[in-house]
Amino acid sequence: MEYYIIFPNVDNGIKLNELLKASKISVTITPTPREATKCCGISLLIKNSSDLPVVRECIAQNDIEIIDIFELAVKRDPKRDKFC
């Protein structure tokens, strides 16, 4: 499973990204998956579920506004980025 933190605006996403990286939590800024919400924007991708308690604590302690943490099964397209 992968976990996407969805935000109401980009500023909250950038702020949380910086805080989590400073805490040595592996995060990636990524487009918000269509399965999570139809609105466009960024989300933060967390691949390790064991990081979620630290992430939630960081959100609460720093008053970061989020919409949700969306859980999505990993699905990879083996033909993506292949040009031959």
Secondary structure, DSSP 4 states (H G I P E B T S, - for coil): -EEEEE-SSHHHHHHHHHHHHHTT---EEEEPPTTT-SS--EEEEE--GGGHHHHHHHHHHTT---SEEEEE-----TTTT---
